[in-house]
Amino acid sequence: RSKHEEIELVSLEEFYSEAPTEISRPDITLTEPHQQTLARLDWELEQRKRLAERYKECQSIKEKILKEIEVKKEYLSSLQPRLNSIMQ
């Protein structure tokens, strides 16, 4: 058994409709199951790389937003004493 058999790949219909032709190579992969499996694994790798990059981007955006929230919390917490002093 091979490790690739444990990976749940996209269906063939989805593969041929979404994968670019330079990866799917339908002229070769439709007749050769081994080449088809290799192409599907290449497509899976491309998708995972793209998703990993998107994840990193989202994480950095999340960190930036969390820092902004922290700054705003500090400002709001310092606002109450200033309001009290103004009221007095």
BELCOR-V899187 format. One line per field, one symbol per residue. ss: DSSP state (H for helix, E for strand, L for the rest). phi: phi as a letter, one per 20 degrees, with the letter a starting at -180 (. if undefined). burial: I if it has 9 or more other C-alpha atoms within 8 Angstrom, else O. A space follows every 10 residues. Layout:
ss=???
phi=???
burial=???
//
This chain:
ss=LLHHHHLLLL LHHHHHHHLL HHHHLHHHHL LLHHHHHHHH HHHHHHHHHH HHHHHHHHHH HHHHHHHHHH HHHHHHHHHH HHHHHHHL
phi=.dfffeeeef ffffgfedff ffefkgfeff ddffffffff fffffgffff ffffffffff ffffffffff fffffffefg ffffffff
burial=OOOOOOOOOO OOOIIIOOIO OOIIIOOIIO OOOOIIOOII IIIIOOOOOO OOOOOOOOOO OOOOOOOOOO OOOOOOOOOO OOOOOOOO
//
